[in-house]
Amino acid sequence: YLIWGSTYLAIVFAIATMPPLFMAAIRFLIAGTVLYGWARLRGAPAPRPVQWAWATLLGALFFLVGNGTVVWVEQRLPSGLTALIVAMVAVWTALVEWFRPGGARPSGMVLTGIILGFLGVALLVLPTGGHQGGVDLTAVMLLMSSCLCWAFASVFSKNADLPASSPLTSGMEMLTGGVLLFLASVVAGEAGQFSFAAVTPKSWLAFAYLVVFGSLIGFTCFAFLLKATTPNKVATYGYVNPMVAM
């Protein structure tokens, strides 16, 4: 909760002088390489092709769409507001878990929380109508789509054919997600915009924080928890992150 809630502000500092998708791609490529190499050195067996296929799918949902959207949107929305909207991931996770084959129906309390979650986002967005000085509706809709993809990935992870080692799984997903983010960055024309000389010390420190704490520690804990408990319980970070981010 504490680490992921703090990453929203770290992203703001990092993308101040780095192209957003390019920054995210390098972040996850570095973290993924470290985790994958560390897990293999500790004796984790080489992943099978089907496990790489699952890692690629989850890497696309978690990092290309999920995190990539958040990083891009933070150019247009404050970090605290972004974290507040991303709290909807808890709502989407409950719904995806409900409607998947063999999924569990949420309790009355959970359904109440789902309704309140939608009302909360509506209260946040609708009064301004997206006019000048209001909330950017395009950014909000992109974040909502991002949350839905993250929820699908969280639920799929529970039964996906992935390695038993959480660091190895995280490393694989970060590597595949980082490659996809890099390709998206190239398509967006960001790679040519990056300049080492233009990056400030604050951005470098924020980038290092995102790699070490947000990725190596934070996402590895997240991947472990997806195996250890239910997706709905893991998704409760969405309700705590806004408080930390603010």
C-alpha positions in Angstrom: 0.0 0.0 0.0 2.7 2.5 1.1 5.0 1.8 -1.8 2.5 1.8 -4.6 0.7 4.9 -3.2 4.0 6.8 -3.3 4.8 5.8 -6.9 2.2 8.2 -8.3 4.2 11.2 -7.2 7.5 9.6 -8.2 6.0 9.2 -11.7 5.3 12.9 -11.8 8.9 13.7 -10.9 10.3 11.2 -13.4 8.3 12.2 -16.5 9.0 15.9 -15.8 12.2 15.5 -17.9 11.7 12.0 -19.4 9.3 10.9 -22.1 6.6 8.9 -20.2 6.3 5.7 -22.2 10.1 5.5 -22.7 10.7 6.0 -19.0 8.2 3.2 -18.1 9.7 0.9 -20.7 13.3 1.3 -19.4 12.1 1.1 -15.8 10.5 -2.3 -16.3 13.2 -3.7 -18.6 15.8 -3.0 -15.9 13.7 -4.4 -13.1 12.6 -7.4 -15.1 16.2 -8.2 -16.1 17.3 -8.0 -12.4 14.5 -10.2 -11.1 14.7 -12.8 -13.9 18.4 -13.1 -13.5 18.3 -13.3 -9.7 15.6 -16.0 -9.8 17.4 -18.1 -12.3 20.7 -17.8 -10.4 18.8 -19.0 -7.3 17.8 -22.2 -9.1 14.4 -21.4 -10.6 13.9 -23.6 -13.7 13.8 -22.0 -17.2 10.2 -21.0 -18.1 8.3 -23.1 -20.6 7.0 -21.5 -23.9 3.4 -21.5 -22.6 4.6 -19.7 -19.5 6.2 -17.0 -21.6 2.9 -16.7 -23.6 1.0 -16.1 -20.3 3.7 -13.6 -19.2 3.4 -11.7 -22.4 -0.4 -11.5 -22.1 -0.2 -10.4 -18.5 2.7 -8.0 -19.2 0.6 -6.3 -21.9 -2.4 -6.0 -19.5 -0.4 -5.0 -16.4 2.3 -2.8 -18.0 1.5 -1.7 -21.5 -2.1 -0.8 -20.9 -2.2 -0.6 -17.1 0.9 1.2 -16.1 1.5 2.8 -19.5 -1.8 4.6 -19.4 -1.3 5.9 -15.8 2.2 7.3 -16.7 0.8 9.0 -19.9 -2.3 10.4 -18.1 -0.2 11.9 -15.3 0.9 14.5 -17.9 -2.7 15.7 -17.8 -4.0 14.9 -14.3 -2.6 15.5 -10.8 -1.1 12.4 -9.2 -3.6 12.4 -6.3 -6.5 12.5 -8.7 -5.1 9.8 -10.8 -4.7 7.5 -7.8 -8.3 8.3 -6.8 -9.7 7.2 -10.2 -7.4 4.1 -10.2 -9.2 3.1 -7.0 -11.8 1.8 -9.4 -9.5 -1.2 -10.0 -11.1 -2.7 -6.8 -14.5 -2.4 -8.3 -13.6 -3.9 -11.7 -11.7 -6.8 -10.0 -14.8 -7.7 -8.0 -17.0 -7.6 -11.2 -14.5 -9.6 -13.3 -14.2 -12.2 -10.6 -18.0 -12.4 -10.4 -18.6 -12.9 -14.1 -15.7 -15.2 -15.0 -16.6 -18.9 -15.4 -16.9 -20.4 -11.9 -16.4 -17.0 -10.3 -17.8 -16.0 -6.9 -20.7 -13.6 -6.5 -19.8 -10.6 -4.4 -21.5 -10.2 -1.0 -24.0 -7.5 -0.3 -21.3 -5.4 1.4 -19.1 -5.8 -1.7 -22.0 -4.8 -4.1 -22.6 -1.8 -1.9 -18.9 -0.8 -2.3 -19.2 -1.3 -6.1 -22.1 1.1 -6.3 -20.4 3.6 -4.1 -17.2 3.3 -6.2 -19.1 4.2 -9.4 -20.9 7.1 -7.7 -17.6 8.4 -6.3 -16.1 8.6 -9.8 -19.3 10.1 -11.2 -19.2 12.8 -8.5 -15.6 13.5 -9.3 -16.1 13.8 -13.0 -19.6 14.8 -14.0 -20.1 18.2 -12.3 -17.4 19.8 -14.5 -18.5 18.2 -17.7 -14.9 18.2 -18.9 -14.9 21.9 -19.6 -12.0 24.3 -19.2 -10.7 24.1 -15.6 -12.5 20.8 -15.1 -11.4 17.2 -15.1 -10.1 15.8 -18.5 -12.7 13.3 -19.5 -10.5 11.6 -22.0 -7.9 11.0 -19.4 -10.5 9.7 -17.0 -11.9 7.2 -19.6 -8.4 6.0 -20.4 -7.8 5.4 -16.7 -11.0 3.5 -16.4 -10.0 1.3 -19.3 -6.6 0.8 -17.7 -8.2 -0.3 -14.4 -10.4 -2.8 -16.3 -7.3 -4.4 -18.0 -5.4 -4.5 -14.7 -8.4 -6.2 -13.1 -8.6 -8.8 -15.9 -4.9 -9.5 -15.4 -5.2 -9.8 -11.7 -8.0 -12.4 -12.0 -6.3 -14.3 -14.8 -3.0 -14.5 -12.8 -4.7 -16.7 -10.2 -5.0 -19.7 -12.6 -2.5 -18.8 -15.2 0.3 -21.3 -16.1 3.2 -19.3 -14.5 6.4 -20.3 -12.6 6.1 -21.1 -8.9 8.7 -18.4 -8.2 7.1 -15.0 -7.7 10.4 -13.1 -8.6 10.7 -15.1 -11.8 7.1 -14.5 -12.7 7.4 -10.8 -12.0 10.6 -10.6 -14.0 9.0 -12.3 -17.0 6.0 -10.0 -17.0 8.1 -6.9 -16.6 10.4 -7.9 -19.4 7.6 -8.6 -21.9 5.7 -5.5 -20.7 8.8 -3.4 -21.0 9.4 -4.6 -24.6 5.8 -3.7 -25.5 6.1 -0.3 -23.8 9.3 0.4 -25.7 7.6 -0.4 -29.0 4.8 1.9 -28.1 7.3 4.6 -27.2 9.0 4.2 -30.6 5.6 4.4 -32.4 4.8 7.5 -30.4 8.1 9.1 -31.4 9.4 9.3 -27.8 12.7 7.6 -28.2 14.2 10.5 -30.2 13.0 12.9 -27.5 15.1 11.5 -24.7 18.2 13.3 -23.7 20.5 12.4 -20.8 21.6 16.0 -20.4 18.0 17.2 -20.0 17.2 14.8 -17.2 17.3 16.5 -13.8 18.7 14.8 -10.6 15.1 14.8 -9.2 13.9 12.8 -12.2 16.8 10.3 -11.9 16.1 9.8 -8.2 12.4 9.3 -8.9 13.3 6.8 -11.7 15.6 4.9 -9.3 12.8 4.8 -6.7 10.3 3.4 -9.3 12.8 0.7 -10.4 13.8 -0.4 -6.9 10.7 0.1 -4.7 7.8 0.3 -7.2 9.0 -2.6 -9.4 11.5 -4.9 -7.7 9.8 -4.8 -4.3 6.2 -3.5 -4.9 5.2 -5.6 -7.9 6.9 -8.7 -6.6 4.9 -8.5 -3.5 1.8 -8.0 -5.7 2.6 -11.1 -7.7 3.1 -13.1 -4.6 -0.2 -11.9 -3.1 -2.2 -12.8 -6.2 -1.1 -16.4 -5.5 -1.5 -16.3 -1.8 -5.0 -14.8 -1.5 -8.0 -13.7 -3.6 -7.9 -11.0 -6.3 -10.5 -9.0 -4.4 -8.4 -8.8 -1.3 -5.3 -7.8 -3.2 -7.3 -5.1 -5.0 -8.0 -3.3 -1.8 -4.7 -1.4 -2.4 -6.8 0.7 -4.7 -8.7 2.2 -1.8 -5.5 2.9 0.2 -3.3 4.3 -2.6 -5.2 7.6 -3.0 -4.6 8.5 0.7 -0.9 7.7 0.3 -0.7 9.5 -3.0 -2.5 12.6 -1.7 
